[in-house]
Amino acid sequence: MCDVDSQGKVVVIGSGAAGQGTARTLVAAGWHVTVVERGKVGGTCLWYGCMPKKALYNAARARRLGVRAELFGLDLADGFDWQSVLAWKWHAQETYAGDQVAIMADRGIELVHGDARFVSALEIAVEDQVFEFDHAVIATGSRPVILPVEGTGLGDTSDDALSYGHVPTSLLVVGAGFIGIEMATIYASFGSEVTVVTNAQRPLDTLDEDVALIAVRRLERMGVRFFSSCRMQRLSGSRGAIDVEFTDGENTERSGRWERVLVAAGRRPAIADLALEAAAITIDGQGGIVLDENQCTTNPRVWAAGDAAGGAMHTPVASYEGRTVAASIDSGVPVVIDSSLIPSCLYTSPQITQVGLTEAQARSSGMSVDVSRMPFEYLGAAVIEDERDGIVKLVFAEDDGRLVGAQVAGPTASDLIYALALAIRCGATRDTLRATVGIHPAYSEALNWAAG
């Protein structure tokens, strides 16, 4: 079990969602907090992830609506200015960010710029400064996985894809998880010929198959091609004309040429340069930090949170873990990290969200469940917006009717899932949802109908 004590000095490495969640909680409780940041203050989500990607997603959604405007009796110009799209992306994230340095200073958080490394079990060096700590929190985020294939340097990361100078004529996306599919959605919306290859048996294999299939079929109608169970062989040529060879699920060798290749094969904790061994912090066989259920390392004074901890790499999870680790440090009682009821959202077309157990997870655990589905085919809001291929899927425990999992595919899924997460946390049953009436015509109506 981790050592915990009274107020003292805490060093947080990283200023993203996990780092700021930790720092803000502890400084408010009276701790002296130093945050070390090697790059831009605010972390991946703010500068290279959620915010810029969602801004592009929103522009892509507007583009798709413009193309379909005739359906609603409108005549809109069929065009866009990519540089203006990028300008909106920068405006949105800069507006949201504000002055991150000043915000931290106003809260009383000490900010130090530079590369951090452990020099002992209770000391961290940043350049030529050494900081002693009572507790330290590793919140360094994650880095893209680099494929171990020939020519991988010709590929781009998601950081690159957020700032392409123009919309690629053709784009190969290697990976069919959240990042890969979201980028495929954006660029297909703006006219790129997009191909997605994955080594998984199906795209979006971490999501419930019923809702994932809705997104895949929608993307296929937008012209996106999918290849599953693939093995990458090599990349060659030059940027702008990249030749790629891979083997598909039927062991057929395939090749093609794409203007851009986005490698979105996952992310791993960014911990390589921290000299963890100097602090007696153990690394496992996969290169991750060994943590207990409270996310404390084998050094009882050092914790990890967010992507650096190696769990679910989503901003709400990172923020929750940072706050929870801070609570453990401040209270003197380590708190178990449980992110199982934090929703996730895939920003594709339509949005895909889920919380709690999927049907497959519930059944594989031995739980007897009742599954209820509400397709959007006859939902008033969906008919009005021509979004009739959405769905609400609810998973109930058979013995007492409790809601244990929920999945939604639809335009407002990222908002609807909060109500379902709250319902699970509060122990709501099928009868509760059946008796709770939604607005008509609105997508929330589907939650009530799905239980009925």
Secondary structure, 3 states (H helix, E strand, C coil): CCCCCCCCEEEEECCCHHHHHHHHHHHHCCCEEEEEECCCCCHHHHHHCHHHHHHHHHHHHHHHHHHCHHHHCCCCCCCCCHHHHHHHHHHHHHHHHCCHHHHHHHCCCEEEECCEEEEECCEEEECCEEEECCEEEECCCEEECCCCCECHHHCECHHHHCCCCCCCCEEEEECCCHHHHHHHHHHHHCCCEEEEECCCCCCCCCCCHHHHHHHHHHHHHCCCEEECCCEEEEEEEECCEEEEEEECCCCCEEEEEECEEEECCCEEECCCCCCHHHHCCCECCCCCECCCCCCECCCCCEEECHHHHCCCCCHHHHHHHHHHHHHHHHHCCCCCCCCCCCCEEECCCCEEEEEECCHHHHHHCCCCEEEEEEEHHHCHHHHHHCCCCCEEEEEEECCCCEEEEEEEEECCHHHHHHHHHHHHHCCCEHHHHHHCCCCCCCCCHHHHHHHC
